[in-house]
């Protein structure tokens, strides 16, 4: 299993909406590196759900439930999307400020490439953030 982080602006698509929907497609990605990260995802992988622009915090965990396929909103045909479903909210949101201050998370892609909307998370980073979020390491 691989781990990821996906960003969403809460005013466009919030964690609460993710939970209410029960499943959604993660579309609209137009950055090649983020798109390559979507292509690398497999069914069963987990991702942190991060509120960007407002909140700036990890608020939940989602599971990849469908691998990369064409994004119909991309007229160029170059970009795709995956489907995700909520797994659980975190008990304690983990803020970007906390992540930046934690020596174990200094190499996290969220810190190094702050504008990247879909990024990988190492096993060690995943375990540390789960610990900070009060959720253990979900199976």
Beta strands, then each sheet from edge to edge (+ up, - down):
strand 1: 3-9
strand 2: 24-26
strand 3: 46-52
strand 4: 57-70
strand 5: 80-95
strand 6: 118-121
sheet 1: 2+ 5- 4+ 3- 1- 6+
end
